[in-house]
Amino acid sequence: MNALVPSCRKQPVLDIAGLSPNESVLTVEQNDFEILRIAQDAQAGLSVFFRHLNGAEEGEYGFCIKYPFPADPDSGTNAEQIWLTGIRFRNNRYYGTLADTPVRISYMKKGDTVTFSPDNITDWMFVKNGEIVGGRSIKYLLEQIPKNRRSEGQNMLLQMFE
């Protein structure tokens, strides 16, 4: 969550307020019903995301998706959700680049290019005229942090949601 890089087009980079690795990794219970609902809503709205990604207008950038990858067997969890940037479709496959350094996955690192299935996307977002469209899991998780414990970067990020 600490950096969102634009899609294949040459556009500005959205630096998520310089969040440190500790600020960008949040643990969620697997039965958090709001996170599950957000993932369902993200699936229902994928056509909106892909329509904007493929025909980005002026002021739209920072296209990324959140995707679950299998965690290491000894990590204490079965999956880690990681944001992917540089989303593209080539040779009948979807590709993205890991925007973060995985914490519970030793076989991947920030910057790796991976393939993914749209059927497993759990969130998506992009910036439109300075406001975040989508990204509801980020907003929800940041809102769970008490205001007096949020960093300046986290507060700035929350202010970007439409």
C-alpha positions as CSV (number, residue, x, y, z in Angstrom):
1,M,0.0,0.0,0.0
2,N,2.9,2.3,0.2
3,A,3.2,3.1,-3.5
4,L,0.8,3.0,-6.3
5,V,2.4,3.1,-9.7
6,P,0.4,3.9,-12.9
7,S,-0.6,1.4,-15.5
8,C,1.3,0.9,-18.7
9,R,0.7,4.5,-19.7
10,K,3.2,7.2,-18.8
11,Q,1.4,9.0,-16.0
12,P,2.2,10.4,-12.6
13,V,3.0,8.1,-9.7
14,L,0.9,8.2,-6.6
15,D,3.1,7.9,-3.6
16,I,0.7,6.8,-0.8
17,A,2.0,9.5,1.6
18,G,5.3,7.6,2.1
19,L,3.8,5.0,4.4
20,S,6.4,2.9,6.1
21,P,6.3,-0.9,5.7
22,N,4.8,-1.1,9.2
23,E,2.0,1.2,8.2
24,S,1.3,-0.6,5.0
25,V,0.8,-4.1,6.4
26,L,-2.4,-4.6,8.3
27,T,-3.6,-8.0,9.6
28,V,-7.2,-8.9,9.0
29,E,-9.1,-11.9,10.4
30,Q,-10.2,-14.3,7.7
31,N,-13.8,-14.0,8.8
32,D,-14.0,-10.2,8.7
33,F,-17.4,-9.9,7.1
34,E,-16.8,-6.3,5.9
35,I,-13.6,-7.3,4.1
36,L,-15.5,-10.2,2.5
37,R,-18.3,-7.8,1.4
38,I,-15.8,-5.3,0.0
39,A,-14.2,-8.2,-2.0
40,Q,-17.7,-9.1,-3.4
41,D,-18.4,-5.5,-4.3
42,A,-14.9,-5.2,-6.0
43,Q,-15.8,-8.2,-8.1
44,A,-19.2,-6.7,-9.0
45,G,-17.4,-3.5,-10.1
46,L,-14.6,-4.9,-12.1
47,S,-16.1,-3.7,-15.4
48,V,-15.8,-0.1,-14.1
49,F,-12.1,-0.6,-13.2
50,F,-11.2,-2.2,-16.6
51,R,-13.2,0.4,-18.5
52,H,-11.2,3.2,-16.9
53,L,-7.9,1.2,-17.1
54,N,-8.3,0.7,-20.9
55,G,-9.5,4.2,-21.6
56,A,-8.0,6.3,-18.9
57,E,-9.0,9.9,-19.2
58,E,-6.9,12.9,-18.2
59,G,-6.5,13.0,-14.5
60,E,-6.9,9.2,-14.1
61,Y,-3.8,7.2,-12.9
62,G,-2.5,4.8,-10.3
63,F,-4.5,1.8,-11.5
64,C,-4.0,-1.2,-9.2
65,I,-5.7,-4.3,-7.9
66,K,-5.5,-6.3,-4.6
67,Y,-4.9,-10.0,-5.0
68,P,-4.5,-12.9,-2.7
69,F,-1.4,-15.1,-3.0
70,P,-0.7,-18.3,-1.1
71,A,1.4,-17.6,2.0
72,D,4.3,-19.7,3.2
73,P,3.2,-22.9,5.0
74,D,4.8,-21.8,8.3
75,S,3.5,-18.2,8.2
76,G,0.4,-18.7,10.3
77,T,-2.0,-17.7,7.5
78,N,-3.1,-19.2,4.2
79,A,-2.9,-16.1,2.0
80,E,-1.4,-12.6,1.8
81,Q,-3.2,-9.8,-0.1
82,I,-0.8,-7.7,-2.2
83,W,-1.5,-4.7,-4.4
84,L,-0.5,-5.1,-8.0
85,T,0.3,-2.2,-10.4
86,G,1.1,-2.0,-14.1
87,I,-2.0,-4.1,-14.9
88,R,-2.0,-5.4,-18.4
89,F,-3.5,-8.1,-20.6
90,R,-1.2,-9.9,-23.0
91,N,-1.3,-13.3,-24.7
92,N,-4.7,-14.1,-23.1
93,R,-3.2,-13.6,-19.6
94,Y,-3.4,-10.8,-17.0
95,Y,-0.2,-9.4,-15.5
96,G,0.7,-7.1,-12.7
97,T,3.7,-6.0,-10.7
98,L,3.9,-6.4,-6.9
99,A,3.7,-2.9,-5.4
100,D,4.8,-4.1,-1.9
101,T,7.3,-6.4,-0.3
102,P,5.4,-9.5,0.8
103,V,5.7,-10.3,4.6
104,R,4.4,-13.9,4.6
105,I,5.6,-15.0,1.1
106,S,9.2,-15.9,0.7
107,Y,9.0,-16.8,-3.0
108,M,8.0,-13.3,-4.2
109,K,9.5,-9.7,-3.8
110,K,8.4,-6.2,-4.6
111,G,8.7,-5.5,-8.3
112,D,8.1,-9.1,-9.4
113,T,5.7,-9.5,-12.4
114,V,3.0,-12.0,-11.7
115,T,0.0,-13.4,-13.5
116,F,-3.5,-13.3,-12.0
117,S,-7.1,-14.2,-12.6
118,P,-9.7,-11.4,-12.4
119,D,-12.0,-13.9,-10.6
120,N,-9.8,-13.6,-7.4
121,I,-9.4,-9.8,-7.3
122,T,-10.4,-8.6,-3.8
123,D,-10.2,-4.8,-4.4
124,W,-9.2,-2.3,-7.0
125,M,-8.6,1.4,-7.2
126,F,-7.3,4.3,-9.2
127,V,-7.0,8.1,-8.8
128,K,-9.3,10.4,-10.6
129,N,-8.7,14.1,-10.3
130,G,-6.9,13.7,-7.0
131,E,-9.5,11.4,-5.4
132,I,-9.3,7.6,-4.9
133,V,-12.0,5.6,-6.7
134,G,-12.5,2.1,-5.2
135,G,-9.9,1.0,-2.7
136,R,-12.6,0.4,-0.1
137,S,-10.5,-2.1,1.8
138,I,-7.8,0.5,2.4
139,K,-10.4,3.0,3.6
140,Y,-12.0,0.4,5.8
141,L,-8.8,-0.7,7.4
142,L,-7.5,2.8,8.0
143,E,-10.8,3.8,9.6
144,Q,-10.2,0.9,12.1
145,I,-7.1,2.7,13.4
146,P,-8.1,5.2,16.1
147,K,-7.7,8.8,14.9
148,N,-5.1,9.6,17.5
149,R,-3.0,6.6,16.4
150,R,-3.0,7.3,12.7
151,S,0.1,8.7,11.1
152,E,0.0,11.9,9.0
153,G,0.4,9.8,5.9
154,Q,-2.6,7.6,6.8
155,N,-4.8,10.7,7.5
156,M,-3.7,12.2,4.2
157,L,-4.6,9.0,2.4
158,L,-8.1,8.8,4.0
159,Q,-8.8,12.4,2.8
160,M,-8.3,11.3,-0.8
161,F,-11.3,9.0,-0.9
162,E,-14.3,10.2,-2.9
